[in-house]
Amino acid sequence: MNAMLLRPYRKNLTTHGLIYLAGEEQPITIKNISITGVLAQLNSKIGKNDIKDIFNTLLASTIIDLYLPEMRLAGEVEVIRVDMQDDHILLALEFKNVSYDVNDLLYKRKAYRKNLPGPGHILFNGEYMEFTSVNVSVDGIMIRLADPVYVEPGVVTVFEFKKLELEGEIKVIWLERLADGGTLMGLQYVHMAKSQIKGIPEFAWPQTA
């Protein structure tokens, strides 16, 4: 009885979305939701090899990306339980780093942005400057530099971000001076040595007229 009282209330519902698992975007159906997480069913029937791939992925990391367009929700969740039901996999997912009311931002940006801090380098005025990434998408990256940077939007330069093994040309789309003297900058990929960005979903949901 005490366990039931401590467990968050779960509301049954049916809504659809996507998760990024085993290197692919997978369609899911949400079975129920609470203030702490959701129960999701993978829509495709799963074979033995698929199950092995999923469990190998979860051994490396239980944190995956989730997008629920009808609920205007996207972000990181943790897989805390995996069950089988009628040839489908059920995943109990706990919210970790989730944003709400994301649809308008996703439509404007065209792709999901994953919070992914990490160091990198970018070339400005003949000097490589160190940056820390804020978030990353399949289209570009937002970075933070500790020092003020004076460049015009539209400038194309080169960068490297070893966490995702990315390097190549990138364009400055916008920049913002921060109160502490640093610079926040939005960058768009132009030419990269790596054509596919492993580990970053696009989550581009079909738009209705």
FISE-906360 format. One line per field, with one value per residue (C-alpha): residue number from 1; residue in three letters; x, y, z. Coordinates in Angstrom, 3 decimals, m for minus. Layout:
REM residues N
num: c(NUM|...)
residu: c(ALA|...)
u: c(X|...)
v: c(Y|...)
w: c(Z|...)
***
This chain:
REM residues 209
num: c(1|2|3|4|5|6|7|8|9|10|11|12|13|14|15|16|17|18|19|20|21|22|23|24|25|26|27|28|29|30|31|32|33|34|35|36|37|38|39|40|41|42|43|44|45|46|47|48|49|50|51|52|53|54|55|56|57|58|59|60|61|62|63|64|65|66|67|68|69|70|71|72|73|74|75|76|77|78|79|80|81|82|83|84|85|86|87|88|89|90|91|92|93|94|95|96|97|98|99|100|101|102|103|104|105|106|107|108|109|110|111|112|113|114|115|116|117|118|119|120|121|122|123|124|125|126|127|128|129|130|131|132|133|134|135|136|137|138|139|140|141|142|143|144|145|146|147|148|149|150|151|152|153|154|155|156|157|158|159|160|161|162|163|164|165|166|167|168|169|170|171|172|173|174|175|176|177|178|179|180|181|182|183|184|185|186|187|188|189|190|191|192|193|194|195|196|197|198|199|200|201|202|203|204|205|206|207|208|209)
residu: c(MET|ASN|ALA|MET|LEU|LEU|ARG|PRO|TYR|ARG|LYS|ASN|LEU|THR|THR|HIS|GLY|LEU|ILE|TYR|LEU|ALA|GLY|GLU|GLU|GLN|PRO|ILE|THR|ILE|LYS|ASN|ILE|SER|ILE|THR|GLY|VAL|LEU|ALA|GLN|LEU|ASN|SER|LYS|ILE|GLY|LYS|ASN|ASP|ILE|LYS|ASP|ILE|PHE|ASN|THR|LEU|LEU|ALA|SER|THR|ILE|ILE|ASP|LEU|TYR|LEU|PRO|GLU|MET|ARG|LEU|ALA|GLY|GLU|VAL|GLU|VAL|ILE|ARG|VAL|ASP|MET|GLN|ASP|ASP|HIS|ILE|LEU|LEU|ALA|LEU|GLU|PHE|LYS|ASN|VAL|SER|TYR|ASP|VAL|ASN|ASP|LEU|LEU|TYR|LYS|ARG|LYS|ALA|TYR|ARG|LYS|ASN|LEU|PRO|GLY|PRO|GLY|HIS|ILE|LEU|PHE|ASN|GLY|GLU|TYR|MET|GLU|PHE|THR|SER|VAL|ASN|VAL|SER|VAL|ASP|GLY|ILE|MET|ILE|ARG|LEU|ALA|ASP|PRO|VAL|TYR|VAL|GLU|PRO|GLY|VAL|VAL|THR|VAL|PHE|GLU|PHE|LYS|LYS|LEU|GLU|LEU|GLU|GLY|GLU|ILE|LYS|VAL|ILE|TRP|LEU|GLU|ARG|LEU|ALA|ASP|GLY|GLY|THR|LEU|MET|GLY|LEU|GLN|TYR|VAL|HIS|MET|ALA|LYS|SER|GLN|ILE|LYS|GLY|ILE|PRO|GLU|PHE|ALA|TRP|PRO|GLN|THR|ALA)
u: c(0.000|2.804|4.539|1.341|1.084|4.696|4.351|3.427|m0.052|0.021|m2.525|m3.387|m3.292|m2.289|0.066|2.876|6.453|10.065|13.055|16.683|17.881|20.590|21.648|18.185|15.002|12.364|8.584|6.866|3.397|3.026|0.875|0.820|2.483|3.265|5.098|8.314|8.177|6.313|5.757|6.560|6.044|8.263|5.877|7.865|7.907|11.283|13.380|16.189|18.908|17.031|16.737|20.487|21.236|18.956|20.397|23.962|23.073|21.616|24.719|26.738|24.234|20.669|20.113|18.253|16.441|12.646|10.275|6.489|5.089|1.458|2.550|5.106|7.840|11.418|14.664|16.618|15.098|16.592|15.526|14.817|13.015|12.594|9.760|8.377|4.673|3.245|6.486|6.869|9.315|7.991|10.337|9.811|11.380|12.203|12.463|15.993|16.446|13.156|11.736|8.063|6.343|9.101|7.074|7.444|11.204|11.576|9.633|11.779|15.049|13.926|15.842|16.001|18.850|20.553|22.216|25.781|28.498|32.053|35.255|36.191|38.188|37.183|39.345|38.795|41.219|43.997|43.778|42.183|39.923|38.610|34.847|32.348|29.361|25.865|23.747|24.139|21.794|22.158|22.222|24.551|25.947|25.604|28.836|30.058|33.429|34.975|36.195|34.457|34.592|34.093|32.908|29.971|27.151|27.732|31.460|32.606|35.461|36.727|36.169|36.657|34.497|36.171|33.278|31.363|34.471|33.331|35.560|35.225|33.724|31.013|29.073|28.318|24.530|24.205|26.172|25.360|27.601|27.241|27.276|30.432|32.356|31.923|30.188|27.310|27.255|24.982|26.803|25.603|27.557|28.831|31.313|32.342|34.679|31.905|28.589|26.562|26.444|26.304|24.327|22.249|18.637|16.869|13.324|11.803|8.097|5.868|4.045|0.383|m0.946)
v: c(0.000|2.429|1.656|2.510|5.821|6.701|5.869|8.910|8.851|7.472|8.559|6.127|7.688|6.961|9.366|8.848|9.997|9.080|7.897|7.697|4.195|1.923|4.685|5.106|7.107|4.599|5.305|4.695|4.723|6.110|3.907|6.059|9.113|10.493|13.548|11.505|9.614|7.559|3.955|3.616|0.764|0.360|0.251|m2.252|m5.917|m6.947|m9.996|m11.600|m9.596|m6.346|m7.159|m7.800|m4.459|m2.598|m4.220|m3.613|0.052|0.297|m1.324|1.607|4.241|4.178|7.832|8.272|11.100|11.401|13.546|13.648|16.194|15.970|16.770|19.395|17.630|16.695|15.903|13.214|10.297|7.322|3.740|2.249|m0.944|m3.056|m5.585|m7.699|m7.806|m9.516|m9.233|m5.572|m3.979|m1.790|0.844|2.587|6.032|8.548|12.257|13.642|16.778|17.550|20.748|21.541|23.658|22.732|22.437|26.046|25.939|22.651|23.983|27.139|25.245|22.235|19.807|18.730|20.159|17.860|19.309|18.072|20.013|19.405|21.241|22.225|24.749|27.365|29.680|33.454|36.165|33.653|32.156|28.935|29.670|27.097|26.796|24.733|23.376|24.107|21.994|20.165|19.289|17.707|21.269|23.104|23.738|26.390|27.237|29.406|31.164|32.581|35.760|38.409|37.649|40.346|38.791|39.440|36.933|35.167|34.627|31.123|29.553|26.109|24.193|20.838|19.092|15.852|14.565|13.821|13.600|16.642|19.029|21.265|24.594|26.317|29.593|32.092|32.631|34.795|35.820|37.329|39.097|37.678|39.647|37.848|38.932|35.688|35.076|32.782|31.787|29.867|28.054|26.205|23.414|24.238|21.498|18.746|15.776|13.678|13.561|11.743|12.901|9.784|10.038|13.117|12.595|14.937|14.455|16.315|15.491|15.867|19.207|19.610|22.470)
w: c(0.000|0.888|m2.427|m4.291|m2.434|m3.263|m6.958|m9.119|m10.651|m14.198|m16.784|m19.582|m23.022|m26.600|m28.314|m30.790|m31.022|m31.696|m29.687|m30.798|m29.983|m31.410|m33.820|m35.372|m34.876|m33.739|m33.814|m30.484|m28.934|m25.415|m23.169|m20.034|m18.540|m15.089|m13.790|m13.763|m17.072|m19.676|m20.698|m24.414|m26.863|m29.929|m32.888|m34.938|m34.018|m32.671|m33.608|m31.638|m33.403|m32.784|m29.089|m28.889|m30.571|m28.181|m25.072|m26.294|m26.797|m23.293|m21.809|m23.165|m21.972|m20.663|m21.632|m24.943|m26.769|m26.914|m29.009|m28.503|m31.001|m29.860|m26.298|m27.399|m25.442|m26.299|m24.519|m22.735|m20.826|m19.014|m19.748|m16.319|m17.386|m20.553|m21.007|m23.865|m24.783|m27.903|m29.939|m28.986|m26.574|m23.753|m22.326|m19.000|m19.511|m16.799|m17.668|m17.233|m19.336|m21.050|m22.571|m23.092|m25.773|m28.209|m31.420|m32.530|m31.885|m33.751|m36.733|m36.863|m36.419|m38.515|m36.291|m32.669|m30.604|m28.113|m25.022|m25.394|m23.553|m24.662|m25.704|m29.236|m31.269|m33.843|m35.980|m35.778|m36.904|m37.537|m34.043|m32.805|m29.854|m27.409|m27.009|m25.030|m26.909|m25.552|m27.875|m31.181|m34.064|m37.487|m38.928|m36.589|m33.127|m30.425|m28.615|m25.772|m25.803|m22.639|m24.382|m26.498|m30.229|m32.863|m36.125|m38.420|m38.969|m42.272|m41.719|m42.696|m40.737|m39.656|m36.431|m34.710|m32.128|m31.085|m28.973|m32.204|m34.419|m36.398|m38.312|m41.351|m42.401|m40.409|m40.767|m38.003|m37.991|m34.884|m31.814|m28.426|m25.933|m22.417|m19.170|m17.985|m21.099|m23.009|m26.335|m27.230|m30.901|m33.270|m36.086|m39.192|m40.887|m44.385|m45.343|m42.979|m43.191|m41.644|m43.515|m40.854|m37.258|m35.141|m31.931|m32.858|m34.001|m36.409|m35.046|m38.013|m37.598|m40.698|m40.589|m41.410|m43.494)
***
